[in-house]
Amino acid sequence: MANRTVTVYKSHRRGANLGNGGIRNFNWTYVPGSGAEDQNVTGVTYDGKYLIFCTDEPNPALGTSARFVVVDPASGALIRNFDAGIISDGGFRDICWDGRHIWGLDYYANDAVPTCAISKYDRNTGGLLRRIATGLSTEYWSLTYDGKYLLALRNGAPQCYADVFDPRTGAIVATKILISTFDTGLSIHAGITWDGKFVINKSCPQFFAAVALNYQTHHRRQQDGGAGVLAECSTSRPFTPRGGEAHSITWDGKYLYDFTQV
């Protein structure tokens, strides 16, 4: 069973990497619990104090679960990790924070028709509080919260879109919101986060290769079928993912965070 070493990159709002500057990057190693499968880190969010990562690959047959991993962004220290109350067989694809709770994009791989769901979890215990919007397409890959609604990034042809969900009802209040016209075929190589005014989209158009991460900024929610307006686009450091893909980003009010895993 391999350990999971995750390198977290801290960037300016416009994508400039701070790893070689005054604020260093940091590593931490996640060791799965006894009997667990090797788990991949698939998403990240910020709760006002700590970075929270999530994992995939639960194994109900072995009694193992997807997990939340809490890390101090200043030191990189691992604060704690604990099981999520997830019952899906695919674990998390991404998570976000609404100011009180964690929302997860859960993946159900072994259903007759594989789907994703959006679920709410207790920040301290990992307990499942609510599951909404079941029956979602497996093309959903990233999740964020804009202060009122949940935005789920969905692969499309040829662009990616975000569907906007009301967390109180699970209803889609806007659909086919165009997230990117700059790159195509983003799917799993994309992540979204909310900075208080804009949706920020990180794109990686190549898989397991040396790529440049593009931070693309788009205006907030548009009406049904409306196109997001590209406000700016910048490129951060090139990197080689090697052992795992990096597709999730989060915002702490001042800086962007993303990660790679080996």
Secondary structure, 3 states (H helix, E strand, C coil): CCCEEEEEEEECCCCCECCCCCCCCEEEEECCCCCCCCCCEEEEEECCCCEEEEEECCEHHHCECCEEEEECCCCCCEEEEEECCCCCCCEEEEEEECCCCEEEEEEECCCCCCEEEEEEECCCCCCEEEEEEEEECCCEEEEEECCCCEEEEEECCCCEEEEEECCCCCCEEEEEEEEECCCCCCHHHEEEEECCCEEEEEECCCCCCCEEEEEEEEECCCCCCCECCEEEEEEEEEECCCCCCCCCEEECCCCEEEEEEC
